[in-house]
């Protein structure tokens, strides 16, 4: 397993970071895999996979670069620059991919391949080709929905920060993504691969959510910056249609019924805003009515207030669902999320 030695001070200074570049790279990985984790990702792939495949079919060198760069167990480091600022733009990060040294890019590809570089990739324009492909994915498949993706990712950060205050860092690190867990003794397992441990005490450490559900990685830049990219909470990322019984919508109103259906597990107001796309004032009014009716309860967790259905709310939703018929509610964007990427020496 790969693990990092992390001092208490480094963990205390760590931060959650949103990055449009990381979201774009995660979406590139999703396009490359072509396998959806839920209905929302399936719809996103149906919309964008044909154009992506046509682009690579017309550019076999870039297609080979993608296959080699994403590797099996290791991503070519030059493809995943570690964020340097909390609000670094996509253009700023992709510029670092484009500026990568060609010799360094080829060396990183041999690591991701775990073997010799194909002759077709023995060229100096690999960073430019990688940057151009990422710009294509950003422009065509990510940027149009970035504001919504950002709200989903911000909601995930709120949920993680709330859990840190309630349960501590160990519980949060255990649940980041498959393969991560707190080992004790200041050791943080970052993946299941047999990589040498790294001492990162004193470095900057960022945790970066992305919406694609099976795609995460780690990276670092020298000894100064480290990042763990992880899939955001499924309740936020899943863009599948959540059924709202027509009878429940008729009783409560469609928007209010949507909120009640989403409260199967505790969610904060900001998360509800992100998932439903409703304004903060509207969500607050719906919650007040549901609270007064005894269908919803709330509890404080650190600085956040979490809402969930009461037993009466559960009975009402189940009874309405049993009556058949209904409309569908789409949660905020699967495959629509983003987050910051990793660094000049990353892996998975």
C-alpha positions in Angstrom: 0.0 0.0 0.0 1.1 3.6 -0.5 1.1 5.8 2.6 2.3 9.2 3.6 3.8 10.3 7.0 1.7 13.3 7.9 2.3 15.4 11.0 -0.6 16.8 13.1 0.3 20.3 12.1 0.3 19.4 8.4 -3.1 17.8 8.7 -4.4 20.8 10.7 -3.3 23.2 7.9 -4.6 21.1 5.1 -7.5 22.5 3.0 -10.2 21.5 0.6 -9.7 22.9 -2.8 -12.0 23.2 -5.8 -10.4 23.1 -9.3 -11.9 23.1 -12.7 -8.8 21.5 -14.0 -9.1 18.5 -11.7 -12.7 18.1 -12.7 -11.7 18.2 -16.3 -9.0 15.6 -15.9 -11.4 13.4 -14.0 -13.9 13.7 -16.8 -11.1 12.8 -19.3 -10.6 9.7 -17.3 -14.3 8.9 -17.4 -14.4 9.4 -21.1 -11.3 7.1 -21.5 -12.9 4.4 -19.3 -16.3 4.8 -21.0 -18.0 3.1 -18.0 -20.7 4.9 -16.0 -21.1 4.5 -12.2 -24.7 5.7 -12.2 -27.4 6.9 -14.6 -26.2 10.5 -14.5 -22.7 9.5 -15.7 -24.3 7.3 -18.3 -26.3 10.2 -19.7 -23.2 12.4 -19.7 -21.2 9.7 -21.6 -24.0 9.3 -24.1 -23.8 13.1 -24.8 -20.0 13.5 -25.0 -18.4 10.1 -25.7 -19.1 10.1 -29.5 -17.5 13.5 -30.0 -14.5 12.6 -27.9 -13.9 9.3 -29.8 -14.2 11.1 -33.1 -11.6 13.6 -32.0 -9.1 10.8 -31.0 -9.8 8.8 -34.1 -8.7 11.8 -36.2 -5.6 12.2 -34.0 -4.0 8.8 -33.4 -0.9 10.3 -31.7 -3.0 12.0 -29.1 -5.1 8.8 -28.7 -1.9 6.9 -27.9 -0.7 9.6 -25.6 -4.0 9.3 -23.6 -3.8 5.5 -23.4 -0.1 5.6 -22.2 -0.5 8.6 -19.9 -3.4 7.3 -17.9 -1.6 4.0 -17.5 -2.8 1.1 -15.4 -1.7 2.0 -11.9 0.1 5.3 -12.4 -0.8 8.6 -14.2 2.0 10.4 -16.1 2.9 13.1 -13.6 3.0 16.0 -16.1 -0.7 15.5 -16.8 -1.8 16.4 -13.3 -0.2 19.6 -11.9 -0.8 20.1 -8.2 -2.9 23.2 -7.4 -1.0 26.2 -6.1 -3.9 28.4 -5.1 -7.4 27.8 -3.7 -9.0 29.5 -6.8 -6.5 28.7 -9.5 -8.3 28.9 -12.9 -8.4 26.1 -15.5 -6.3 28.2 -17.8 -3.6 28.7 -15.2 -3.4 25.0 -14.5 -3.5 23.7 -18.1 -0.7 26.2 -18.9 1.5 24.2 -16.6 0.7 21.0 -18.6 1.6 22.9 -21.8 4.8 24.2 -20.3 6.1 20.8 -19.3 9.6 19.8 -20.5 9.2 17.3 -23.4 12.0 15.2 -22.0 10.3 15.1 -18.6 6.9 14.3 -20.3 8.5 11.3 -22.1 10.1 10.1 -18.8 6.8 10.3 -17.0 5.1 8.3 -19.7 7.7 5.5 -19.4 6.8 5.3 -15.7 3.0 5.2 -16.4 3.6 2.5 -19.0 6.1 0.6 -16.8 8.0 0.0 -20.0 9.6 1.6 -23.1 7.9 4.5 -24.8 6.3 3.7 -28.2 8.2 5.2 -31.1 5.2 7.3 -32.1 5.5 9.2 -28.8 9.2 10.0 -29.2 8.4 13.7 -30.1 8.5 17.1 -28.4 4.9 18.2 -28.8 3.4 15.8 -26.2 2.7 18.5 -23.6 1.0 20.7 -26.3 -1.2 17.8 -27.4 -2.2 16.9 -23.9 -3.1 20.5 -23.1 -5.1 20.8 -26.3 -7.1 17.7 -25.5 -7.8 18.9 -21.9 -9.0 22.2 -23.3 -11.4 20.4 -25.6 -12.8 18.4 -22.7 -13.2 21.5 -20.6 -14.8 23.6 -23.4 -17.2 20.9 -24.6 -18.1 18.8 -21.6 -17.3 20.6 -18.4 -17.3 24.4 -18.7 -21.0 24.6 -19.7 -22.0 23.1 -16.4 -19.2 24.3 -14.2 -21.3 26.7 -12.0 -23.6 23.8 -11.1 -20.6 21.4 -10.6 -19.0 24.0 -8.4 -22.1 24.1 -6.2 -22.1 20.3 -5.9 -18.4 20.3 -4.9 -18.8 23.1 -2.4 -21.6 21.1 -0.8 -19.3 18.1 -0.5 -16.7 20.2 1.1 -19.3 21.4 3.7 -20.2 17.8 4.5 -16.5 16.8 4.9 -15.7 19.8 7.0 -18.7 19.1 9.2 -17.6 15.5 9.7 -14.1 16.6 10.6 -15.6 18.8 13.4 -17.9 15.9 14.5 -15.8 12.8 14.1 -12.2 13.9 13.5 -9.9 13.6 10.6 -9.5 9.8 10.8 -13.1 9.3 10.0 -12.9 11.6 7.0 -9.8 10.1 5.6 -11.2 6.6 6.0 -14.1 7.6 3.8 -12.4 9.7 1.1 -12.2 7.0 -1.6 -11.5 3.3 -1.9 -8.0 2.6 -0.6 -7.6 5.6 1.8 -7.6 5.2 5.5 -5.9 6.5 8.6 -3.4 3.9 9.8 -2.4 5.6 13.1 1.0 6.8 14.0 0.7 9.8 11.7 0.4 7.5 8.7 -2.2 8.1 6.0 -2.8 5.4 3.4 -3.5 7.1 0.1 -4.0 4.0 -2.1 -3.6 0.3 -2.2 -0.5 0.2 -4.4 2.8 -0.9 -3.1 4.6 2.4 -3.4 7.3 3.6 -1.1 6.1 5.8 1.8 6.6 9.6 1.7 7.3 12.0 4.5 5.2 15.1 3.8 5.2 16.8 7.2 5.5 20.5 6.7 4.2 20.4 3.1 0.9 21.9 1.8 -1.8 19.2 1.6 -5.0 19.7 -0.4 -8.1 17.5 -0.7 -9.8 18.0 -4.0 -13.3 16.6 -4.8 -14.5 15.7 -8.3 -17.8 14.4 -9.4 -16.9 11.3 -11.5 -17.4 8.5 -9.0 -14.7 6.1 -9.9 -11.9 8.5 -10.6 -9.4 9.8 -8.1 -5.6 10.1 -7.8 -2.8 11.6 -5.7 0.0 13.9 -6.8 2.7 16.1 -5.5 5.0 18.9 -6.6 8.5 18.5 -5.3 8.4 18.3 -1.5 6.2 21.4 -1.1 2.7 20.4 -2.3 0.6 17.3 -2.1 -3.0 16.6 -3.2 -5.5 13.8 -2.9 -8.3 13.9 -5.5 -11.4 12.0 -4.5 -15.0 11.4 -5.7 -17.5 13.7 -4.0 -20.4 12.2 -2.0 -22.6 10.0 -4.1 -25.8 11.7 -3.0 -24.5 14.9 -4.6 -22.8 13.5 -7.6 -25.6 11.1 -8.7 -27.5 12.8 -11.5 -30.0 10.0 -11.7 -33.7 10.7 -11.7 -35.0 10.5 -8.1 -38.7 9.6 -8.3 -41.1 12.0 -6.7 -44.6 10.5 -6.4 -47.2 12.5 -8.2 -49.5 12.3 -5.1 -46.7 13.7 -2.9 -46.1 16.6 -5.3 -49.9 17.3 -5.4 -50.0 17.4 -1.6 -46.9 19.4 -0.8 -46.0 21.1 -4.1 -43.4 19.7 -6.5 -40.4 21.7 -5.2 -41.2 21.0 -1.5 -41.8 17.3 -2.3 -38.4 17.2 -4.0 -36.7 18.4 -0.8 -38.5 15.8 1.3 -37.5 13.0 -1.0 -33.9 14.1 -0.9 -33.8 14.0 2.9 -33.4 10.3 3.2 -30.0 11.0 4.8 -28.9 14.1 6.6 -28.1 17.0 4.3 -27.3 20.6 5.0 -29.1 23.6 3.5 -26.2 24.4 1.2 -26.2 20.8 -0.1 -29.9 21.0 -0.8 -29.3 24.2 -2.7 -26.6 22.5 -4.8 -28.6 19.4 -5.4 -32.0 20.9 -6.2 -30.8 24.1 -8.0 -33.3 26.0 -5.9 -32.4 29.3 -4.3 -31.3 29.5 -0.6 -34.5 31.4 0.3 -36.8 28.8 -1.3 -35.0 25.9 0.3 -35.2 27.6 3.7 -39.0 28.2 3.3 -39.6 24.5 2.3 -37.6 23.3 5.3 -39.5 25.6 7.6 -42.9 24.2 6.4 -41.6 20.6 6.6 -40.3 21.2 10.1 -43.5 22.7 11.3 -45.4 19.8 9.9 -43.2 17.3 11.7 -41.9 15.7 8.5 -38.3 16.8 8.9 -36.0 17.2 11.9 -32.7 19.1 12.2 -29.5 18.7 14.3 -26.4 20.7 14.6 -23.1 19.1 13.5 -20.2 21.5 14.2 -21.0 24.7 12.3 -23.6 23.1 10.1 -27.2 22.2 10.6 -28.3 18.9 9.0 -31.8 18.0 8.0 -33.4 14.6 7.6 -36.8 13.0 7.4 -38.6 12.1 10.6 -40.5 8.8 11.0 -43.6 10.6 9.9 -41.8 11.9 6.8 -40.6 8.4 6.0 -44.2 7.1 6.3 -45.5 9.8 4.0 -42.8 9.3 1.3 -43.2 5.5 1.3 -47.0 5.7 1.3 -47.0 8.1 -1.7 -44.4 5.9 -3.5 -46.6 2.9 -3.0 -49.4 4.6 -4.8 -47.5 4.6 -8.1 -47.2 7.3 -10.7 -44.8 10.2 -10.3 -42.5 12.7 -11.7 -38.7 12.5 -11.7 -36.3 14.8 -9.9 -32.8 15.2 -11.2 -30.1 15.7 -8.7 -27.2 17.9 -9.5 -24.7 16.7 -12.0 -23.1 13.4 -12.3 -20.1 13.7 -14.4 -20.7 17.4 -13.9 -18.3 18.0 -11.1 -14.8 19.3 -10.8 -12.0 19.7 -8.5 -8.4 20.4 -8.3 -5.8 18.1 -9.7 -2.5 16.7 -8.6 1.0 17.6 -8.9 4.1 17.4 -10.8 4.8 14.0 -9.4 1.4 12.3 -9.1 0.1 8.9 -9.3 -3.2 7.2 -8.6 
